[in-house]
Amino acid sequence: MKEYLDAGEIATWIRIQEQDVSREYATKLARWTIDGLLDLSKHRLYDELRSRRSDGLQYKVRRLVLSADAEISGEQRCPTDSSPSTAGVTGD
């Protein structure tokens, strides 16, 4: 897993950005946002339901996940070799 975002975090962000949005509507917007991102991502993203316990209660949380092996166009990956690419250049 490279990155993830819970639906609750999206709903909270929506409520912060738009002051007049109710919690229920922000939750619906978060769900629609995840559905849209899944459709547009061309299988680079996936969603999963995670169980979490808080205050003795168990919750099911929908999570949007970007896997570590997903290729992102325009993303620059760090080379695995840590040696500099200027090996033939003499210094000083």
C-alpha positions in Angstrom: 0.0 0.0 0.0 1.5 3.3 -1.1 -1.2 5.7 0.2 -4.7 5.5 1.5 -7.6 7.8 2.4 -10.6 6.9 4.5 -14.1 8.0 3.5 -14.5 9.8 6.8 -11.4 11.9 6.1 -12.9 12.9 2.7 -16.2 13.8 4.4 -14.4 15.9 7.1 -12.5 17.7 4.4 -15.8 18.5 2.5 -17.4 19.8 5.7 -14.3 22.1 6.4 -14.3 23.4 2.8 -18.1 23.9 2.7 -19.4 25.2 6.0 -23.2 24.7 5.2 -22.9 21.0 4.3 -24.5 18.5 6.8 -22.7 15.5 8.0 -25.0 13.1 6.2 -24.6 14.9 2.9 -20.8 15.1 3.3 -20.8 11.3 3.8 -22.8 10.9 0.6 -20.5 13.2 -1.3 -17.5 11.2 0.0 -19.0 8.0 -1.2 -19.7 9.5 -4.6 -16.2 10.9 -4.7 -14.6 7.5 -4.1 -16.9 5.9 -6.7 -15.9 8.5 -9.2 -12.2 8.2 -8.5 -12.4 4.4 -8.8 -14.1 4.8 -12.3 -11.5 7.3 -13.5 -8.4 5.7 -12.1 -8.1 2.8 -14.6 -7.6 0.2 -11.9 -4.7 2.1 -10.2 -6.9 2.6 -7.1 -9.1 0.1 -5.2 -11.3 0.4 -2.2 -11.6 -1.9 0.8 -13.7 -2.1 3.9 -11.7 -2.0 7.1 -13.0 -2.8 10.6 -11.9 -0.5 13.4 -12.7 -0.3 17.1 -13.3 3.0 18.9 -14.7 3.4 22.3 -15.7 -0.2 22.4 -17.8 0.1 19.2 -16.8 -1.5 16.0 -17.0 0.5 12.7 -16.7 -0.5 9.1 -14.6 2.1 7.3 -14.4 2.5 3.5 -10.8 3.2 2.4 -9.5 4.3 -1.0 -6.1 2.7 -1.6 -3.2 3.5 -4.0 -1.1 0.3 -4.2 2.7 0.6 -4.1 3.1 -0.9 -7.6 0.6 1.4 -9.3 2.0 3.4 -12.1 1.2 7.1 -12.1 1.8 9.0 -15.4 4.2 11.9 -14.8 5.5 10.5 -11.5 9.2 10.4 -11.1 10.5 7.4 -9.1 13.7 7.4 -7.2 16.3 5.1 -8.7 17.1 2.0 -6.7 20.8 2.5 -7.1 22.0 5.2 -4.7 25.3 5.9 -6.6 25.5 9.2 -8.5 24.9 9.1 -12.2 28.0 11.1 -12.9 30.4 8.2 -12.2 32.7 9.1 -15.2 33.3 12.7 -14.2 36.4 13.6 -12.3 36.1 16.2 -9.5 38.3 19.1 -8.4 
